[in-house]
């Protein structure tokens, strides 16, 4: 039996040939996650403060409220979801590309609030800058949609953009030639489509974003506060106590919990966010 080497040199020599876990990338990944996570958390706090201020102190006009809300959402999206997907460490080229998309998000969110008076005076007579910014906004939104929702809805949006340009007077007359007569139209050029979607209320900054930037976000934030503080759990436990021992108890508990929570939040989305994580898995487990 040989004596085991205990000197530092021997221990280093003994482990030199062993398979060690790769540690070079770990500090980089940790720094990346902490940077993105901290930045997203700061932006989320600022967004909540902004929403509460505009909801209770000083309401803003729609071309101020909606673009600024979208600015926060897009910036957090590009920080939280890498180009290659969730859970993947960004490479340097991906960081550069994400930085460009963040710049696009800033342009999308600040262009209208900063130049609204000038834009209003030239409605219908758009400048080259208006057209370029509108194109950047569309590209930024499509990429954010791809990262969060997936390729399916993004492809649908691109198809509708192509369809809008398909026509004898559009950007793609050759595509209009193969469109069936039942759904054919004159076609529009890209300049008109992009500016109509970005610089008016009939596109990006329409009613859906307006509702999300005002009522829905506030109610969802309120529901999150109820969940974190345990108040939301109280209503769910109350529903289980009332209906849990009966036939179909989990389903009835879901109804009662949604009813009690909805009477406070007043928003269906906030209701689903607070009660759904508890009631839906239970119903699925019990069939």
BELKAJO-V464784 format. One record per pair of residues at least 24 apart in sequence whose ideal C-beta (glycine too) atoms are under 10 Angstrom apart, sorted by the first residue. I is the first residue (numbers start at 1). GAP is how many residues later the second one is. D is the distance in whole Angstrom. If there is no record, write none. Layout:
BEGIN
I|GAP|D + I|GAP|D
END
This chain:
BEGIN
25|64|7 + 26|63|10 + 28|61|7 + 28|62|10 + 29|59|10 + 29|60|5 + 29|61|9 + 32|50|9 + 32|57|6 + 32|58|6 + 32|63|8 + 33|56|8 + 35|44|9 + 36|40|10 + 36|42|10 + 36|43|5 + 36|44|6 + 36|45|10 + 36|46|9 + 36|54|9 + 36|62|9 + 37|42|9 + 37|43|8 + 38|41|10 + 39|36|9 + 39|37|8 + 39|40|6 + 39|41|9 + 40|35|9 + 40|36|5 + 40|37|9 + 40|38|10 + 40|39|5 + 40|40|5 + 41|35|9 + 42|34|10 + 43|28|9 + 43|29|6 + 43|30|9 + 43|32|6 + 43|33|5 + 43|36|8 + 43|37|10 + 44|28|8 + 44|29|10 + 44|32|7 + 44|36|10 + 44|177|10 + 46|26|7 + 47|24|9 + 47|25|4 + 47|26|8 + 47|28|9 + 47|29|8 + 47|170|8 + 47|174|9 + 48|24|10 + 48|169|8 + 48|170|9 + 48|173|6 + 48|176|9 + 48|177|10 + 50|163|10 + 50|167|10 + 51|162|8 + 51|163|8 + 51|166|5 + 51|167|6 + 51|169|10 + 51|170|7 + 52|165|10 + 52|166|7 + 52|169|8 + 54|159|9 + 54|160|8 + 54|164|9 + 55|158|10 + 55|159|7 + 55|160|9 + 55|162|9 + 55|163|5 + 55|166|10 + 56|162|9 + 59|155|9 + 60|53|9 + 60|153|10 + 60|154|10 + 61|52|9 + 61|55|8 + 62|50|10 + 62|139|7 + 62|143|7 + 62|144|9 + 62|145|10 + 62|147|9 + 62|148|6 + 62|151|9 + 62|152|9 + 63|49|5 + 63|50|7 + 63|53|5 + 63|56|8 + 63|57|9 + 63|136|9 + 63|137|10 + 63|138|8 + 63|142|7 + 64|48|8 + 64|49|5 + 64|50|10 + 64|52|8 + 65|48|9 + 65|140|9 + 65|144|9 + 65|145|8 + 65|148|5 + 65|149|7 + 66|43|9 + 66|46|8 + 66|47|10 + 66|135|9 + 66|138|8 + 66|139|5 + 66|140|9 + 66|141|10 + 66|142|10 + 66|143|5 + 66|144|6 + 66|145|10 + 66|146|9 + 66|147|5 + 66|148|9 + 67|41|7 + 67|42|5 + 67|43|7 + 67|44|8 + 67|45|5 + 67|46|6 + 67|47|10 + 67|49|9 + 67|70|9 + 67|131|10 + 67|137|9 + 67|138|7 + 67|142|9 + 67|146|9 + 68|41|6 + 68|42|8 + 68|44|9 + 68|45|6 + 68|145|8 + 69|40|8 + 69|136|10 + 69|140|7 + 69|141|9 + 69|143|7 + 69|144|4 + 69|145|8 + 69|148|7 + 70|35|8 + 70|38|6 + 70|39|5 + 70|42|10 + 70|67|9 + 70|70|10 + 70|71|8 + 70|74|9 + 70|134|7 + 70|135|8 + 70|139|7 + 70|142|9 + 70|143|8 + 71|31|10 + 71|34|6 + 71|35|7 + 71|36|9 + 71|37|7 + 71|38|2 + 71|39|7 + 71|42|9 + 72|33|9 + 72|37|8 + 72|141|10 + 72|145|10 + 73|32|8 + 73|36|9 + 73|71|8 + 73|75|9 + 73|136|9 + 73|139|9 + 73|140|9 + 73|144|9 + 74|27|8 + 74|28|8 + 74|30|8 + 74|31|4 + 74|32|9 + 74|34|7 + 74|35|7 + 74|63|9 + 74|66|6 + 74|67|7 + 74|69|9 + 74|70|5 + 75|26|9 + 75|27|6 + 75|28|10 + 75|30|5 + 75|31|7 + 75|33|10 + 75|34|8 + 75|69|10 + 76|26|10 + 76|29|9 + 76|68|10 + 77|24|9 + 77|25|9 + 77|28|8 + 77|63|10 + 77|64|10 + 77|66|9 + 77|67|5 + 77|68|9 + 77|70|6 + 77|71|6 + 78|24|5 + 78|25|10 + 78|26|9 + 78|27|6 + 78|62|9 + 78|65|8 + 78|66|7 + 78|69|8 + 79|26|10 + 80|67|9 + 80|68|9 + 81|63|8 + 81|65|9 + 81|66|4 + 81|67|6 + 82|65|8 + 83|60|9 + 83|63|10 + 83|64|8 + 84|63|10 + 85|62|8 + 86|61|9 + 86|62|10 + 97|46|9 + 98|45|10 + 98|49|10 + 100|36|10 + 100|40|9 + 100|43|10 + 101|35|10 + 101|38|9 + 101|39|6 + 101|42|6 + 101|43|8 + 101|46|9 + 102|38|9 + 103|33|9 + 103|37|9 + 104|29|9 + 104|31|10 + 104|32|5 + 104|33|7 + 104|34|10 + 104|35|7 + 104|36|4 + 104|37|9 + 104|39|8 + 104|40|9 + 105|31|9 + 105|32|9 + 105|35|6 + 105|36|9 + 105|38|10 + 105|39|8 + 106|34|10 + 107|25|9 + 107|26|6 + 107|29|6 + 107|30|7 + 107|33|8 + 108|25|8 + 108|26|9 + 108|28|7 + 108|29|4 + 108|30|9 + 108|31|10 + 108|32|5 + 108|33|7 + 108|36|10 + 108|90|8 + 108|96|8 + 109|28|9 + 109|31|10 + 111|25|9 + 111|26|8 + 111|87|8 + 111|88|9 + 112|25|10 + 112|86|8 + 112|87|7 + 112|92|10 + 112|93|7 + 116|83|10 + 119|76|10 + 119|80|6 + 119|81|10 + 120|79|10 + 122|77|10 + 123|72|10 + 123|76|8 + 123|77|8 + 124|68|10 + 124|71|9 + 124|75|10 + 124|76|10 + 126|65|7 + 126|66|9 + 126|68|9 + 126|69|5 + 126|70|10 + 126|72|10 + 126|73|7 + 127|68|10 + 128|63|9 + 130|61|9 + 130|64|9 + 130|65|6 + 130|68|8 + 130|69|6 + 131|58|10 + 131|59|8 + 131|60|5 + 131|61|9 + 131|63|6 + 131|64|6 + 131|67|9 + 131|68|10 + 132|59|10 + 132|62|9 + 133|61|9 + 133|62|9 + 133|65|7 + 133|66|9 + 134|56|9 + 134|57|8 + 134|58|10 + 134|59|9 + 134|60|4 + 134|61|5 + 134|62|9 + 134|63|7 + 134|64|4 + 134|65|6 + 134|69|9 + 134|70|9 + 135|55|7 + 135|56|9 + 135|58|10 + 135|59|5 + 135|60|9 + 135|63|9 + 136|58|9 + 136|62|9 + 137|57|8 + 137|60|8 + 137|61|5 + 137|62|9 + 137|66|9 + 137|67|7 + 137|68|10 + 138|52|9 + 138|55|8 + 138|56|6 + 138|59|7 + 138|60|7 + 138|65|9 + 138|66|8 + 139|55|10 + 141|56|9 + 141|57|9 + 141|62|10 + 141|63|7 + 160|33|10 + 161|29|8 + 161|32|7 + 161|33|9 + 161|36|9 + 163|24|9 + 164|24|6 + 164|25|10 + 164|26|9 + 164|28|9 + 164|29|5 + 164|32|9 + 164|33|9 + 165|24|7 + 165|25|6 + 165|27|10 + 165|28|7 + 211|56|10 + 211|58|10 + 212|57|9 + 215|51|8 + 215|52|7 + 215|54|9 + 215|55|10 + 216|51|6 + 216|52|9 + 216|53|6 + 216|54|8 + 217|50|10 + 217|52|9 + 217|53|10 + 218|47|10 + 218|48|10 + 218|49|8 + 218|52|9 + 219|45|10 + 219|46|5 + 219|47|6 + 219|48|3 + 219|49|9 + 219|50|7 + 219|51|4 + 219|52|9 + 219|54|9 + 219|55|10 + 220|45|8 + 220|47|7 + 220|49|6 + 220|50|5 + 220|51|10 + 220|52|9 + 220|53|6 + 220|54|9 + 221|49|8 + 221|52|10 + 222|42|8 + 222|43|6 + 222|44|9 + 222|45|8 + 222|48|6 + 222|52|9 + 223|38|7 + 223|39|10 + 223|41|9 + 223|42|5 + 223|44|8 + 223|46|8 + 223|47|4 + 223|48|7 + 223|49|9 + 223|50|5 + 223|51|4 + 223|52|9 + 224|46|8 + 224|49|7 + 224|50|8 + 225|49|10 + 226|35|7 + 226|38|7 + 226|39|8 + 226|44|9 + 226|47|10 + 226|48|6 + 226|49|10 + 227|34|10 + 227|43|10 + 227|46|8 + 227|47|5 + 227|48|9 + 227|50|8 + 227|51|9 + 231|30|9 + 231|33|9 + 231|43|9 + 232|25|9 + 232|28|10 + 232|29|7 + 232|32|9 + 232|33|9 + 232|38|10 + 232|39|10 + 232|41|9 + 232|42|4 + 232|43|7 + 232|45|10 + 232|46|8 + 233|24|10 + 233|41|9 + 233|42|10 + 233|45|8 + 234|26|9 + 234|27|10 + 235|24|9 + 235|25|4 + 235|26|5 + 235|27|10 + 235|28|9 + 235|29|8 + 235|39|8 + 235|40|8 + 235|43|10 + 236|24|9 + 236|25|8 + 236|38|8 + 236|39|6 + 236|41|10 + 236|42|5 + 236|43|7 + 236|46|10 + 237|41|9 + 239|36|9 + 239|39|9 + 239|40|8 + 240|38|9 + 240|39|9 + 240|42|9 + 244|38|10 + 248|35|9 + 248|38|9 + 249|33|9 + 249|34|10 + 249|37|9 + 250|28|10 + 250|29|7 + 250|30|9 + 250|31|10 + 250|32|5 + 250|33|5 + 250|34|9 + 250|35|8 + 250|36|6 + 250|37|10 + 251|28|8 + 251|31|9 + 251|32|6 + 251|35|9 + 253|25|9 + 253|26|6 + 253|29|8 + 253|30|9 + 254|24|9 + 254|25|4 + 254|26|7 + 254|28|8 + 254|29|6 + 255|24|9
END
